[in-house]
Amino acid sequence: TFLACSGGFSNILYSFGLGYGLSMTANAGLAPVVAKMQKRTLTAFGLACCSMYAAYGVRLTTFLMRRQDEDSYKPRFELLQLKSDMMGISSKFAIVMG
């Protein structure tokens, strides 16, 4: 999920918003793979939880991407971009890794 959140080096919003949604989706897809590699089977409930987690991650990501393109959100996004540009690399690294 580091890769999904690494957009935080450009804008912190990408780490907290898009990165979180993408991480949720990736983790939901990886959970059954890891279970299979460990020769374990997920219960129906476990698969349902992974599906719901993935669905929420996709919903969150698409919502944030649409919101970012709306004219009413542009001033807020530009303010966040300015704050991100003023942050040092160590602060951005802490956010991305956090």
N, C-alpha and C positions, 0 to 999 in steps of 0.2 A: 504494500500500500504506500510505500515511500514514493514510488513513481507517480501514483495518482495525486499525492499531496505536494509533489515537487513544484507545481505551478505556484506555490507560495513564495518562491524566490522572486517571481515577477510581481505578484500581487497577493497580499495575505488572504484576500477573499477566495482565491483559488485553492488555498489549503483548507480553510475552514468550511467552505461551501462545496465547491465542485469536487475537491479531493475527498471530502467526507462521503459524498454520495457515491463516487466511483469506488472508494474503499469498501463501502457496504456491499456494493454489487460484486466486487471481486472476491471479498471474503465469503459471501454466500455461495459463489461458484466454486471456491477452493475447498470449502468444508467437506463436501461429498468426495472430492478427489483425495484429500488427506485421509479421510476415513477409509477409503478403499485401499490406499497405500499401506495403511496400518492393519489391513485385513479385518476391518470392522464394518458393520452395516449400520446405516442410519435408520432409525425407526420412521414410521410414517409421520409422526409428530415432528421429528427432526428435519425431515425433508420439507414439511410444510413450513416450518420456521425459516429454513434457508430460502424457500420461495418467497415468503413474505418479506424477508430482509432484502432480498434482491429487488423485489418489486418496489419497496420503499426507496432503495438506493437509486433506481432508475427514475422514479417519480421526482425525487429531490434534485437529481442532476438535471433533468429536463426542465423543471421549474426554474432553477437558477440560471440555466443557459437562456431561457426565454426572457427572464426578468432582466438580465444583463443587456439585452438588445432593445428594451423598451426606452422610449424617450424620457419618460418620467423618472427613470432610475439613473439616467446618465449623470446628473450632478452628484449624486451619492457615490456612484462608481468612480468618478473623477477625483472626488475627495479621498476615497480609499486608495486610489492609485497614487495620489500625491503623498499620503502617509506612508505607503509602501516604499515609494522612491526615497523617502527620507530615512528609512530604517537601515541599519548596518547589516552586513551579511551574517554576523553572528546572531542577531535577533531573528532574522529570517530563518536561519538554520534551526534555531530553537523552536520556532513555530512549526516548521515543516516536520521536524523530528517528534514534536510533542503530540 
